[in-house]
Amino acid sequence: MSALRIACVATAFIALAGCQDKNTPAPIAPQDEGVIPQGQLNALKKTKDLENTLNQNEQQRREQIDQ
């Protein structure tokens, strides 16, 4: 019986040793752009500019209607 126990324990250790991740991923390089990528910041700026243009056009139409 002790040989069977030793075999079971050895099998468990071998299985655990085989499951270890030996190839750890490389650390992510720090970005100089900050948290939000520059492409998304540019898109956000374009969207805000478009919103301002639409608001100005709406204000001009309201002024024309009031006259």
N, C-alpha and C positions, 0 to 999 in steps of 0.2 A: 504493500500500500504506500509506503513512503516513496518508492520509485515513481508511482503514479502521481503523487503530490508534487514531487520535484519536477516531473515532466509538465504538469499543469502550470506551476509557477513559472518555469522557464519559458513556456509558450506565451504566457501573459506578458512577461518582460520583453520577449522578442517582438510581440505585437505592438507594445507601447513604444519600443525603440524604433520600429519601422514607421510609426505614425508621426514622428517628429519632422518638422519642416526644416530641412537643411538649407534650402534656398530662400533666404529671407529677401523680400523685395527691397530695392534700393530706396533710400529715403528721398522724399520729394524735395526737389530743389526749391529754395525760397523764391518767391516771385516779387519783382520790384514794382509790379503794378498795384499791389494792394490786394484787397479781398475781391473787388469787382474788376474783371478784365477790361482793358481799355476799349475793346470793341463794343461791349455792352454800354459803357459810359457814353461812347459816341452816339449809339442808337438812342439812348435816353435823352441826350442833348437835342438830337434832331426831332424827337417826339415833342419835347417841350417847346422848341421853336415853332413847330407846326401848330401846337395848341395855342400859342400866343398869337400867331397869324390868324387862326380861326376866330379867336376871341376879339381881335381888332376888327375883323370883317363884320362880325355880328354886332359889335358896338356901332360901327358906321351905318349898318342897315337900320338899327333901332333909331339912330339920330335922324336918318332920312324919313323914317315912318313918322316920327314925332313932328317933323316940319310939315 
